[in-house]
Amino acid sequence: MGGNLAALAHENGWAGIVVHGCIRDSAEISSVPVGVKALNTSPRKSAKEGAGERDAPVSFARVEVSPGEYLYSDEDGIVIADRDLRHA
C-alpha cells in the first residue's frame, strides 16, 4: 500500500486500513486523514496479484475479522468488536 491508495481510501470515506504486511510512502500516508496500521514500511513496490475480495473474512495473527465487525485502533494496537462501541 502506498500514498495513492491512502488518498483513494480518504476519497471513499474510509476511516482506516489494516495491512498485514508493509506499506511504502509512509510520510505521504501520514498526511492523509485515514488511520493506517501495518507491520512495517518498505521502499519497494508490491506485486499486484489480483483484484482482491469484498465482504470476506480475513485471518492473520491467529485472529479472524468478519464483515460487519468494528476495528478500533490507537498507537498501541487494535481492538475488534461485534458492535459499534462509540454508542455503547
Backbone as a printed PyTorch tensor [residue, N CA C, xyz], in Angstrom:
tensor([[[  0.8390,  -1.1710,   0.0000],
         [  0.0000,   0.0000,   0.0000],
         [  0.8880,   1.2380,   0.0000]],

        [[  0.4890,   2.2210,  -0.7670],
         [  1.2360,   3.4670,  -0.8270],
         [  0.3260,   4.6700,  -0.6980]],

        [[  0.8620,   5.8150,  -0.9930],
         [  0.1470,   7.0720,  -0.8430],
         [ -1.0980,   7.1880,  -1.7060]],

        [[ -1.0490,   6.6460,  -2.9290],
         [ -2.2170,   6.7340,  -3.8100],
         [ -3.4150,   5.9860,  -3.2330]],

        [[ -3.1860,   4.8040,  -2.6730],
         [ -4.2940,   4.0400,  -2.0890],
         [ -4.8300,   4.7360,  -0.8420]],

        [[ -3.9600,   5.3440,  -0.0500],
         [ -4.4160,   6.0980,   1.1240],
         [ -5.3020,   7.2630,   0.6940]],

        [[ -4.9110,   7.9700,  -0.3440],
         [ -5.7230,   9.0840,  -0.8530],
         [ -7.0650,   8.5780,  -1.3730]],

        [[ -7.0550,   7.4550,  -2.0730],
         [ -8.2940,   6.8650,  -2.5730],
         [ -9.1970,   6.4250,  -1.4220]],

        [[ -8.6170,   5.8660,  -0.3760],
         [ -9.3920,   5.4710,   0.8040],
         [-10.0690,   6.6940,   1.4220]],

        [[ -9.3450,   7.7940,   1.5220],
         [ -9.9220,   9.0320,   2.0670],
         [-11.0690,   9.5330,   1.1880]],

        [[-10.8610,   9.5310,  -0.1230],
         [-11.9060,   9.9740,  -1.0500],
         [-13.1730,   9.1290,  -0.9270]],

        [[-13.0150,   7.8590,  -0.5720],
         [-14.1530,   6.9530,  -0.4430],
         [-14.7190,   6.9070,   0.9720]],

        [[-14.2170,   7.7670,   1.8640],
         [-14.7640,   7.8700,   3.2110],
         [-14.3240,   6.7930,   4.1830]],

        [[-13.2370,   6.1120,   3.8920],
         [-12.7470,   5.0770,   4.7980],
         [-12.1480,   5.7160,   6.0400]],

        [[-12.3480,   5.0880,   7.1770],
         [-11.7550,   5.5620,   8.4240],
         [-10.3370,   5.0350,   8.6000]],

        [[-10.0670,   3.8210,   8.1080],
         [ -8.7490,   3.2500,   8.2970],
         [ -8.5170,   2.0080,   7.4650]],

        [[ -7.2600,   1.5730,   7.4800],
         [ -6.8160,   0.3870,   6.7410],
         [ -5.8650,  -0.3960,   7.6330]],

        [[ -6.0330,  -1.7100,   7.6640],
         [ -5.1060,  -2.6010,   8.3600],
         [ -4.3800,  -3.4090,   7.2900]],

        [[ -3.0460,  -3.3920,   7.3360],
         [ -2.2270,  -4.0840,   6.3500],
         [ -1.3980,  -5.1460,   7.0620]],

        [[ -1.6060,  -6.4000,   6.6910],
         [ -0.7680,  -7.4780,   7.2400],
         [  0.4440,  -7.6030,   6.3320]],

        [[  1.2930,  -6.6070,   6.3940],
         [  2.4670,  -6.5070,   5.5450],
         [  3.0520,  -5.1120,   5.6870]],

        [[  3.8000,  -4.7090,   4.6850],
         [  4.4790,  -3.4140,   4.7210],
         [  3.7680,  -2.3830,   3.8520]],

        [[  3.9460,  -1.1270,   4.2120],
         [  3.4730,  -0.0140,   3.3960],
         [  4.6820,   0.7490,   2.8920]],

        [[  4.4730,   1.5270,   1.8630],
         [  5.5230,   2.4520,   1.4130],
         [  4.9270,   3.8480,   1.3910]],

        [[  5.7190,   4.8370,   1.1470],
         [  5.2550,   6.2320,   1.1510],
         [  4.6640,   6.6150,   2.5080]],

        [[  5.2790,   6.1700,   3.5920],
         [  4.7100,   6.3890,   4.9260],
         [  4.5700,   7.8670,   5.2720]],

        [[  5.4800,   8.7190,   4.8240],
         [  5.3500,  10.1520,   5.0960],
         [  4.1300,  10.7190,   4.3800]],

        [[  3.9220,  10.2930,   3.1430],
         [  2.7480,  10.7400,   2.3900],
         [  1.4650,  10.2150,   3.0310]],

        [[  1.4720,   8.9520,   3.4390],
         [  0.2960,   8.3520,   4.0730],
         [ -0.0520,   9.0730,   5.3690]],

        [[  0.9530,   9.4740,   6.1240],
         [  0.6800,  10.1390,   7.4070],
         [ -0.0070,  11.4840,   7.2350]],

        [[  0.0580,  12.0620,   6.0360],
         [ -0.6090,  13.3480,   5.8050],
         [ -2.0730,  13.1810,   5.3730]],

        [[ -2.5000,  11.9450,   5.1410],
         [ -3.8790,  11.6680,   4.7200],
         [ -4.6940,  11.3250,   5.9690]],

        [[ -5.8930,  11.8970,   6.1370],
         [ -6.6840,  11.6390,   7.3430],
         [ -7.3970,  10.2810,   7.3240]],

        [[ -6.6000,   9.2150,   7.1620],
         [ -7.0690,   7.8330,   7.2300],
         [ -6.0890,   7.0930,   8.1360]],

        [[ -6.6090,   6.3790,   9.1240],
         [ -5.7250,   5.6210,  10.0010],
         [ -5.1620,   4.4200,   9.2690]],

        [[ -3.8720,   4.1620,   9.4460],
         [ -3.2270,   3.0160,   8.8050],
         [ -2.3960,   2.2740,   9.8360]],

        [[ -2.6380,   0.9710,   9.9460],
         [ -1.8250,   0.0870,  10.7880],
         [ -1.1740,  -0.9180,   9.8600]],

        [[  0.1310,  -1.0730,   9.9610],
         [  0.8720,  -2.0280,   9.1380],
         [  2.0080,  -2.6120,   9.9700]],

        [[  2.5560,  -3.7230,   9.5070],
         [  3.6440,  -4.3630,  10.2360],
         [  4.9340,  -3.5560,  10.1590]],

        [[  5.1510,  -2.8840,   9.0270],
         [  6.3890,  -2.1230,   8.8620],
         [  6.2990,  -1.2940,   7.5890]],

        [[  7.4140,  -0.7020,   7.1990],
         [  7.4970,   0.0510,   5.9480],
         [  8.5590,  -0.5800,   5.0550]],

        [[  8.4650,  -0.2820,   3.7660],
         [  9.4320,  -0.7680,   2.7880],
         [  9.4490,   0.2050,   1.6140]],

        [[ 10.5970,   0.4450,   1.0190],
         [ 10.6410,   1.3310,  -0.1400],
         [ 10.2090,   0.6370,  -1.4370]],

        [[ 10.0570,  -0.6830,  -1.4090],
         [  9.7450,  -1.4400,  -2.6260],
         [  8.2470,  -1.5150,  -2.8830]],

        [[  7.8790,  -1.4560,  -4.1360],
         [  6.5030,  -1.6180,  -4.5720],
         [  6.1300,  -3.0960,  -4.4900]],

        [[  4.8790,  -3.3730,  -4.1230],
         [  4.4410,  -4.7630,  -4.0500],
         [  3.9680,  -5.2460,  -5.4170]],

        [[  3.8870,  -6.5620,  -5.5590],
         [  3.3410,  -7.1560,  -6.7800],
         [  1.8180,  -7.1350,  -6.6800]],

        [[  1.1700,  -6.8140,  -7.7610],
         [ -0.2970,  -6.8280,  -7.7910],
         [ -0.7100,  -8.1840,  -8.3270]],

        [[ -1.3710,  -8.9760,  -7.4760],
         [ -1.6880, -10.3500,  -7.8560],
         [ -3.1760, -10.5960,  -8.0650]],

        [[ -3.9980,  -9.5800,  -8.0850],
         [ -5.4220,  -9.7880,  -8.3030],
         [ -6.2360,  -8.6220,  -7.7990]],

        [[ -7.5520,  -8.7080,  -7.9860],
         [ -8.4480,  -7.6190,  -7.6250],
         [ -8.8240,  -7.6260,  -6.1510]],

        [[ -8.6060,  -8.7470,  -5.4720],
         [ -8.9890,  -8.8320,  -4.0730],
         [-10.4330,  -9.2640,  -3.9190]],

        [[-10.9010,  -9.2730,  -2.6850],
         [-12.2720,  -9.6670,  -2.3860],
         [-12.9250,  -8.5980,  -1.5300]],

        [[-14.2400,  -8.6220,  -1.5230],
         [-15.0010,  -7.6820,  -0.7060],
         [-15.9520,  -8.4780,   0.1810]],

        [[-16.1560,  -7.9960,   1.4080],
         [-17.0640,  -8.6410,   2.3680],
         [-16.7030, -10.0940,   2.6330]],

        [[-15.4210, -10.3750,   2.7260],
         [-14.9400, -11.7190,   3.0430],
         [-14.1800, -11.6620,   4.3630]],

        [[-14.2830, -12.7050,   5.1850],
         [-13.4960, -12.7100,   6.4170],
         [-12.0080, -12.8010,   6.0900]],

        [[-11.1910, -12.1880,   6.9340],
         [ -9.7330, -12.2880,   6.8030],
         [ -9.1710, -12.7990,   8.1190]],

        [[ -8.0690, -13.4960,   8.0210],
         [ -7.4650, -14.0810,   9.2080],
         [ -5.9560, -13.8920,   9.1510]],

        [[ -5.3950, -13.3170,  10.1980],
         [ -3.9490, -13.2360,  10.3540],
         [ -3.6430, -13.0330,  11.8170]],

        [[ -2.4400, -13.4000,  12.2210],
         [ -2.0070, -13.3020,  13.6190],
         [ -2.9770, -14.0350,  14.5570]],

        [[ -3.5040, -15.1650,  14.0720],
         [ -4.4310, -16.0040,  14.8430],
         [ -5.7310, -15.2900,  15.2180]],

        [[ -6.1110, -14.2750,  14.4380],
         [ -7.3460, -13.5330,  14.6810],
         [ -8.1320, -13.4870,  13.3690]],

        [[ -9.4380, -13.7520,  13.4560],
         [-10.2860, -13.6250,  12.2720],
         [-11.1560, -12.3800,  12.4130]],

        [[-11.2330, -11.6170,  11.3470],
         [-12.0880, -10.4280,  11.2950],
         [-13.1350, -10.6890,  10.2270]],

        [[-14.4090, -10.5610,  10.6080],
         [-15.5140, -10.8450,   9.6970],
         [-16.2100,  -9.5600,   9.2740]],

        [[-16.8520,  -9.5820,   8.1170],
         [-17.6140,  -8.4080,   7.6860],
         [-18.6280,  -8.0050,   8.7570]],

        [[-18.7650,  -6.7060,   8.9630],
         [-19.7000,  -6.1900,   9.9560],
         [-19.0880,  -5.9460,  11.3250]],

        [[-17.8730,  -6.4220,  11.5470],
         [-17.2140,  -6.1580,  12.8240],
         [-16.5620,  -4.7820,  12.7780]],

        [[-16.2720,  -4.2500,  13.9410],
         [-15.6900,  -2.9130,  14.0790],
         [-14.2710,  -3.0370,  14.6000]],

        [[-13.3580,  -2.2760,  14.0220],
         [-11.9780,  -2.2270,  14.4820],
         [-11.7040,  -0.8420,  15.0370]],

        [[-11.0970,  -0.8060,  16.2100],
         [-10.7000,   0.4540,  16.8530],
         [ -9.2040,   0.3820,  17.0680]],

        [[ -8.5140,   1.4700,  16.7960],
         [ -7.0610,   1.4470,  16.8470],
         [ -6.5090,   2.7170,  17.4690]],

        [[ -5.3850,   2.5650,  18.1470],
         [ -4.5940,   3.7100,  18.5850],
         [ -3.1330,   3.3340,  18.3940]],

        [[ -2.2360,   4.0870,  18.9800],
         [ -0.8110,   3.8490,  18.7960],
         [ -0.3650,   2.4940,  19.3370]],

        [[ -1.1310,   1.9120,  20.2600],
         [ -0.7250,   0.6790,  20.9240],
         [ -1.2760,  -0.5920,  20.2970]],

        [[ -2.2920,  -0.5020,  19.4630],
         [ -2.8270,  -1.7140,  18.8710],
         [ -4.2340,  -1.5630,  18.3550]],

        [[ -4.8810,  -2.7230,  18.1340],
         [ -6.2130,  -2.7850,  17.5310],
         [ -7.1200,  -3.6340,  18.4120]],

        [[ -8.3660,  -3.2020,  18.5600],
         [ -9.3940,  -3.9630,  19.2620],
         [-10.5020,  -4.2410,  18.2600]],

        [[-11.0380,  -5.4590,  18.2780],
         [-12.1270,  -5.8410,  17.3780],
         [-13.3840,  -6.0400,  18.2140]],

        [[-14.5060,  -5.4940,  17.7440],
         [-15.7800,  -5.6050,  18.4640],
         [-16.8780,  -6.0250,  17.4970]],

        [[-17.9080,  -6.6720,  18.0280],
         [-19.0240,  -7.0910,  17.1870],
         [-20.0950,  -6.0050,  17.0620]],

        [[-19.8830,  -4.8620,  17.7130],
         [-20.8330,  -3.7530,  17.6170],
         [-20.0890,  -2.4290,  17.6960]],

        [[-20.7790,  -1.3530,  17.3730],
         [-20.2090,  -0.0100,  17.4040],
         [-20.0670,   0.4220,  18.8630]],

        [[-18.8580,   0.5200,  19.3530],
         [-18.6090,   0.8680,  20.7550],
         [-18.6960,   2.3720,  21.0210]],

        [[-18.7510,   3.1680,  19.9690],
         [-18.8440,   4.6140,  20.1640],
         [-20.1720,   5.0220,  20.7690]],

        [[-21.1780,   4.1750,  20.6310],
         [-22.5060,   4.4880,  21.1230],
         [-22.9570,   3.5180,  22.1990]],

        [[-21.9840,   2.9310,  22.8890],
         [-22.3020,   1.9150,  23.9180],
         [-22.7630,   2.5790,  25.2060]]])
